[in-house]
Amino acid sequence: MSARFAYIYLLAGPAAGVEQKIRDQAAALEELGNADLELVVINPDAEGSRGSLRFVRFPRDSMTSRVGYGLGRFRVIERAIDCGSYDALLLRYPMADRRAPRFAKRYRVVSEHHTKEIEERAAQLRTPLPPLERLHKKLSLRQELKYGSAYLEGCRGIVAVSDDIRRYQLARSERTTPSLVVPNGIRIDRVRHTRFKPFDGRTLSLAFLASRRSPWHGVDRFLRSLSLHKGETEVRVHLIGRIAPPARKLNLPANADVKYHGTLLSQDLDALLTEMNLAVSSLGLFDISLWATSTLKTREYTARGIPFVIAHED
């Protein structure tokens, strides 16, 4: 009997970039003739299976279930799927809770990390937040500080998207855990090679892709720089994703403008990016003490053939 492995995602809500990555991974597994690894996406809405990809619905329609997604994620995972039926679990780290250390000891877990979790939560708490969201993030940070290291110590391995993050997680685990770097990736064949529109010397059009507004994306830094623009060139900024306008009114010069598009996919996104001169990747990773990573948006820009601005080592 062959071994069975699960690659587990826990999604509490929409995340366009991550969702596309999951579909790309499933397509790649099918091409490889995979029969051993199952992609399991625990989420509030979708249910069903196709090839290596399985969506497991765990409702988020009550206060108890919402709290579970926010502060009891390992309990959600264990209730949603039979973790013991797999020989090993590759888990996209959902932040620690009190069950996390026991989970890592009970199952053969390899933990996948895309950020420095403590610094990320702290950065979120430095931004304006609704009261309930601020309370959630405070409690989440407290749990991470209390249980995160014990969880990592129980894991059989650590995977990170950059060496900076890998070394950070090893330092937290305080033990010699096998580890490796697997950068983020996308499927080139599903991305249209939109290229870019050459700059005409008069109007500069820039695009910024993000699933949602987060401090490390550097949107605020980007917009502040736009407000300081004093040149003759017209600057047109296009923000794509769940990015709401800032609370304060932007003090933009007459020859600068910002358009909020919301989430764009497939042909709508292709049509817009074809008209852009330049794209912008994350500009604020220093805010979470992250100097090297591999963002999905940078891979998207590269595949599309559009030049881009970057503020970290990839």
Sequence and secondary structure as in RCSB ss.txt:
>XXXX:A:sequence
MSARFAYIYLLAGPAAGVEQKIRDQAAALEELGNADLELVVINPDAEGSRGSLRFVRFPRDSMTSRVGYGLGRFR
VIERAIDCGSYDALLLRYPMADRRAPRFAKRYRVVSEHHTKEIEERAAQLRTPLPPLERLHKKLSLRQELKYGSA
YLEGCRGIVAVSDDIRRYQLARSERTTPSLVVPNGIRIDRVRHTRFKPFDGRTLSLAFLASRRSPWHGVDRFLRS
LSLHKGETEVRVHLIGRIAPPARKLNLPANADVKYHGTLLSQDLDALLTEMNLAVSSLGLFDISLWATSTLKTRE
YTARGIPFVIAHED
>XXXX:A:secstr
    EEEEEE SS  HHHHHHHHHHHHHHHHTT  SEEEEEEESS  EEETTEEEEE    SHHHHHHHHH HHH
HHHHHS GGGSSEEEEE     TTHHHHHHHS EEEEESS HHHHHHHHHTS   HHHHHHHHHHHHHHHHHHHH
HHHH SEEEESSHHHHHHHHHHHTS   EEE      GGGS         SSEEEEEEEEEE  GGG HHHHHHH
HHT  SSSEEEEEEEEE    SS     TTEEEEEEE   HHHHHHHHHT SEEE    GGGGT  B   HHHHH
HHHHT  EE  SB 
